[in-house]
Amino acid sequence: MKRFIGFVKKEFYHIFRDRRSLFILFGMPIAQILLFGFAITNEINNVDIAILDHSNDATTKEIINKIAASKYFSIQQIITHEADIPSVFEKGQIKAVLNFENDFSKNLINNHKATLQIVTDATDPNTANTISNYVNAILQQYQTELNKGITTPYQIVSQTRMVYNPELKSVYMFVPGVMTIILMLVSAMMTSISITKEKELGTMEILLVSPINPFQVIIGKVVPYIFLSVINAIVIVLLSIFIFHMPVQGSLFLLALESVLFIVSALALGILISTISKSQQTAMMISLMGLMLPVILLSGFIFPISSMPVPLQIISNIIPAKWFIIIIKGIMLKGVGLQYIWKETLILLAMTIFFIALSVKKYKIRLE
């Protein structure tokens, strides 16, 4: 019995000395519950909207102030012409435009009826529906206050118009997100085990004594997988178009270039994981657990980032998938060109360079 107790104590010592095991046992569950608790929500908060006020009277200003005072919306832009609405949505930040009709207050007083059009970006149909419902709830509350003690009630009629996805097809949201997740996880996993595999097979010594420098090793590991991942991306796009009838409003050439950039970014991240991992098992675990949850929860694929706590919004900026989803939705659903997605493209490019540079540095450290 004493031998068994001694053996159990030894196992406890081994576990407590292994920081990776402790992180998996205690760190991962805490991180997961915090992510799921804060990121998964059907509510919206601080959604960026624009205002188009043709009437510009006391009543419209009062309604706008009520909307601005709510925690659900943040008024980022005031536009003056309906022709500006498409360009506002193409930039990607604004999710809805509230369009007040001419003589809004006059119509409300004389006819006891006025119209407000809610134009929403329906590339994310769930968020578009929620925005419409929240605006209607605020309008209903305003009407209730306005009609106290009045025999003939005033009525504000809201008309909702969904742009880019008028039929509210959920596939328009899921195809770009699933494409991003597949390319991210498959590409990262394929390269994350490349260098660790060399170590476990004992062929690392050949690389150590070869005249190939670390940068050439890193690039050499990435290049074959670029070709394979591009084939994967082509298959996904073809299935999306011909099976799910996903539209491609923009340039296929631009979509291809952006996809290659994202693939290289994911592969470079996989190589970085490979250089800091001691075994294939560790590399696979980091790739799956360390990338899957952030990509699904913090990329804006399912849950709007603007509704998350500020710390998670900040963390989401370092997730490459977030920027690629903005790019792919812009090209496929909105038909935008590089002039609208250049910032996201530069961010992905900078991340790719950073991952490759850090991989080379880590590889050099391990060579010494």
C-alpha positions in Angstrom: 0.0 0.0 0.0 2.9 2.4 0.9 4.4 1.7 -2.6 1.1 2.6 -4.2 0.7 5.8 -2.2 4.3 6.7 -3.1 3.6 6.0 -6.8 0.5 8.3 -6.6 2.6 11.1 -5.0 5.1 10.7 -7.7 2.4 11.2 -10.4 1.1 14.3 -8.6 4.7 15.7 -8.5 5.0 15.0 -12.3 1.7 16.8 -13.0 2.5 19.8 -10.9 6.0 20.2 -12.4 4.5 20.1 -16.0 3.2 23.5 -16.6 1.5 22.4 -19.9 -0.5 19.8 -18.1 -1.6 22.3 -15.4 -2.6 24.7 -18.1 -4.7 22.1 -19.9 -6.3 20.9 -16.6 -7.1 24.3 -15.1 -6.4 27.1 -17.7 -8.4 25.8 -20.7 -11.7 25.2 -18.8 -11.5 28.7 -17.3 -10.7 30.3 -20.7 -13.5 28.3 -22.3 -16.2 29.2 -19.8 -15.2 32.9 -20.0 -15.2 32.9 -23.8 -18.6 31.1 -24.0 -20.1 33.2 -21.2 -19.2 36.5 -22.7 -19.0 35.9 -26.4 -22.1 33.8 -27.0 -25.1 36.1 -26.9 -28.1 36.9 -29.1 -28.2 40.5 -27.9 -26.7 43.4 -29.6 -24.8 46.3 -28.0 -23.1 49.4 -29.5 -24.0 48.5 -33.1 -22.8 51.2 -35.4 -25.6 52.9 -37.3 -26.1 55.9 -39.6 -28.9 58.4 -39.8 -30.5 59.9 -42.9 -32.9 62.6 -41.7 -34.9 64.2 -44.6 -37.1 66.0 -42.2 -34.7 67.3 -39.5 -37.4 68.5 -37.2 -38.0 68.3 -33.4 -39.7 64.9 -33.5 -37.0 63.2 -35.5 -34.3 64.7 -33.3 -36.1 63.4 -30.2 -36.3 59.9 -31.7 -32.6 60.0 -32.7 -31.7 61.1 -29.2 -33.6 58.2 -27.7 -31.9 55.7 -30.0 -28.5 57.3 -29.3 -29.2 57.1 -25.5 -29.8 53.3 -25.7 -26.9 50.9 -25.1 -27.8 49.1 -28.2 -26.8 51.6 -30.9 -24.0 54.0 -31.5 -24.6 56.7 -34.2 -21.4 56.9 -36.2 -22.5 58.9 -39.2 -25.1 61.4 -40.5 -25.7 61.1 -44.2 -27.7 63.5 -46.4 -28.6 61.5 -49.6 -30.1 58.1 -50.2 -27.4 57.6 -52.8 -24.8 57.5 -50.0 -26.4 54.4 -48.3 -24.6 51.7 -50.5 -21.1 53.3 -49.9 -21.8 53.4 -46.2 -22.5 49.7 -46.1 -19.6 48.9 -48.4 -17.1 50.3 -45.9 -18.3 47.5 -43.5 -18.6 49.4 -40.2 -22.2 50.6 -40.4 -24.8 47.9 -39.9 -28.0 49.9 -40.3 -29.3 53.2 -41.7 -32.4 54.9 -40.2 -34.1 56.8 -43.0 -36.7 59.4 -41.8 -39.2 60.5 -44.5 -39.7 64.2 -45.6 -42.0 66.2 -43.3 -41.9 63.5 -40.6 -43.3 65.7 -37.8 -45.8 67.4 -40.0 -47.2 64.0 -41.2 -47.3 62.7 -37.7 -49.3 65.7 -36.4 -51.6 66.2 -39.4 -52.1 62.6 -40.5 -51.3 60.9 -37.2 -48.9 58.7 -39.1 -45.2 59.0 -40.2 -42.8 56.5 -41.8 -39.3 55.5 -40.8 -37.3 53.1 -43.0 -34.8 50.8 -41.4 -32.2 49.7 -43.9 -30.0 46.9 -42.5 -26.9 45.1 -43.7 -28.3 41.5 -44.0 -25.0 39.8 -44.7 -25.5 38.7 -41.1 -29.3 38.0 -41.1 -29.5 37.3 -37.4 -28.0 40.7 -36.5 -30.1 42.4 -39.1 -33.3 41.0 -37.6 -32.2 41.9 -34.1 -31.4 45.5 -35.1 -34.9 45.9 -36.7 -36.6 44.5 -33.6 -34.6 46.7 -31.2 -35.4 49.9 -33.3 -39.1 48.9 -33.4 -39.1 48.4 -29.6 -37.7 51.9 -29.1 -40.2 53.4 -31.5 -43.0 51.6 -29.7 -41.9 53.0 -26.4 -41.7 56.5 -27.9 -45.3 56.1 -29.3 -46.6 54.9 -25.9 -45.2 58.1 -24.3 -46.5 60.3 -27.1 -50.0 58.9 -27.1 -50.8 59.3 -23.3 -54.1 61.1 -23.0 -54.7 61.3 -26.8 -57.9 60.1 -28.3 -56.5 59.5 -31.8 -53.1 57.9 -31.4 -50.0 58.8 -33.4 -48.5 56.0 -35.4 -44.9 55.6 -36.5 -44.7 53.0 -39.2 -41.4 51.3 -39.7 -40.4 49.7 -43.0 -37.5 47.3 -42.9 -35.3 46.8 -46.0 -32.6 44.2 -46.0 -29.7 44.8 -48.4 -27.3 42.2 -49.8 -29.5 39.4 -48.5 -33.2 40.4 -48.8 -34.4 36.8 -48.4 -32.3 36.5 -45.1 -30.7 33.2 -46.2 -28.5 31.9 -43.4 -26.2 30.3 -45.9 -24.9 33.8 -46.8 -23.6 34.0 -43.3 -22.4 30.5 -42.8 -20.5 29.9 -46.0 -17.9 32.6 -45.5 -17.5 31.6 -41.9 -17.2 27.9 -42.5 -14.8 28.6 -45.4 -12.6 30.7 -43.0 -12.7 28.1 -40.3 -11.8 25.2 -42.6 -8.9 27.1 -44.3 -7.6 28.3 -40.9 -7.7 25.1 -39.0 -6.7 22.7 -41.8 -3.8 25.0 -43.0 -2.5 25.6 -39.4 -2.8 21.9 -38.4 -1.0 20.7 -41.6 2.0 22.9 -40.9 1.9 22.8 -37.1 3.2 19.2 -37.1 5.9 19.7 -39.8 8.9 20.6 -37.7 7.9 18.6 -34.7 7.5 15.6 -37.0 11.2 16.1 -38.1 12.2 16.1 -34.4 10.3 12.9 -33.5 11.5 11.0 -36.6 15.1 12.0 -35.9 15.5 13.7 -39.2 16.0 17.1 -37.6 19.8 16.4 -37.5 19.8 16.4 -41.3 18.3 19.9 -41.3 20.8 21.1 -38.6 23.8 20.1 -40.6 22.4 21.1 -44.0 23.5 24.4 -45.7 19.8 25.5 -45.7 19.3 28.5 -43.5 16.2 28.8 -41.1 14.3 31.1 -43.4 14.6 28.7 -46.3 13.5 25.8 -44.0 10.4 27.8 -43.0 9.5 28.8 -46.5 10.2 25.3 -47.8 7.8 23.9 -45.2 5.0 26.4 -46.2 5.2 26.3 -50.0 3.8 22.7 -50.6 0.9 23.3 -48.3 0.0 26.6 -50.1 -0.7 24.6 -53.3 -2.8 22.0 -51.4 -4.7 24.6 -49.4 -5.4 26.6 -52.6 -7.0 23.5 -54.1 -9.0 23.2 -50.9 -10.2 26.8 -51.2 -11.2 26.3 -54.8 -13.3 23.3 -53.9 -15.0 25.2 -51.1 -15.8 28.2 -53.4 -17.2 25.9 -56.1 -19.4 24.0 -53.7 -20.6 27.4 -52.3 -21.6 28.7 -55.7 -23.1 25.6 -57.3 -24.5 23.7 -54.3 -25.5 26.5 -51.9 -26.0 29.2 -54.7 -23.7 31.7 -52.9 -23.3 34.8 -55.0 -20.0 36.3 -55.9 -20.7 39.9 -56.6 -17.1 41.1 -56.7 -13.9 40.0 -58.5 -13.0 36.4 -58.5 -9.4 37.3 -59.0 -9.4 39.5 -55.9 -11.2 36.8 -54.0 -8.4 34.4 -55.1 -5.6 36.7 -54.1 -7.2 37.4 -50.6 -7.7 33.7 -50.1 -4.1 32.9 -50.9 -3.0 35.7 -48.5 -5.1 34.2 -45.7 -3.9 30.7 -46.4 -0.3 31.8 -46.2 -1.1 33.6 -42.9 -2.7 30.4 -41.5 0.2 28.3 -42.7 2.7 30.7 -41.2 0.9 30.5 -37.9 1.0 26.7 -38.1 4.8 26.9 -38.6 5.1 29.1 -35.6 3.2 26.6 -33.5 5.4 23.9 -34.8 8.6 25.7 -33.8 7.5 26.2 -30.2 6.1 22.7 -29.7 8.1 19.7 -28.6 5.8 17.0 -30.0 3.2 16.5 -32.7 0.6 15.9 -30.0 1.3 19.3 -28.4 1.2 21.0 -31.8 -2.1 19.4 -32.7 -3.6 20.3 -29.3 -2.5 24.0 -29.7 -3.9 24.1 -33.2 -7.2 22.6 -32.3 -7.9 24.0 -28.9 -6.0 27.2 -29.2 -7.4 28.2 -32.6 -10.8 26.6 -33.0 -12.6 28.4 -30.2 -11.1 31.9 -30.9 -11.8 31.5 -34.6 -15.5 30.5 -34.0 -16.3 32.9 -31.2 -14.1 35.9 -31.8 -14.1 36.3 -35.6 -17.6 37.7 -35.9 -18.6 34.5 -37.8 -21.7 33.8 -35.6 -21.7 36.4 -32.8 -21.4 40.2 -33.4 -18.1 41.4 -32.0 -19.6 44.8 -31.1 -21.8 43.1 -28.5 -18.9 41.5 -26.7 -17.0 43.1 -23.7 -14.3 45.5 -24.7 -11.4 43.1 -23.7 -12.7 40.5 -26.1 -13.2 43.1 -28.8 -9.5 44.0 -28.4 -8.4 40.3 -28.5 -10.5 39.7 -31.6 -8.2 42.1 -33.5 -5.3 39.6 -33.3 -7.5 36.8 -34.9 -6.7 36.6 -38.6 -10.1 35.0 -39.3 -11.9 38.2 -38.2 -10.3 40.2 -41.0 -10.7 37.5 -43.7 -14.4 37.2 -42.9 -14.8 41.0 -43.4 -12.9 40.6 -46.7 -14.8 37.6 -48.1 -18.2 39.0 -47.2 -17.3 42.3 -48.8 -16.2 40.6 -52.0 -18.8 37.9 -52.3 -21.9 39.7 -51.0 -21.3 43.4 -51.4 -19.1 43.3 -54.6 -16.5 45.7 -53.1 -13.1 46.3 -54.5 -9.7 46.7 -52.9 -10.4 50.3 -52.1 -12.8 49.2 -49.4 -10.8 46.3 -47.9 -7.3 47.6 -48.2 -7.0 48.0 -44.4 -8.0 44.4 -43.7 -5.6 43.2 -46.4 -2.7 45.1 -44.9 -3.5 43.7 -41.4 -3.4 40.2 -42.8 -0.2 40.9 -44.7 1.4 42.3 -41.5 0.3 39.2 -39.5 1.8 36.9 -42.1 5.1 38.7 -42.1 5.1 38.7 -38.2 4.4 34.9 -38.0 7.1 34.1 -40.5 9.7 36.3 -38.8 8.9 35.0 -35.4 9.0 31.4 -36.7 12.5 32.0 -38.1 13.6 33.6 -34.8 12.2 30.6 -32.7 13.8 28.2 -35.2 17.2 29.9 -34.8 16.9 29.7 -31.0 16.3 26.0 -31.2 19.3 25.5 -33.5 21.7 27.0 -31.0 
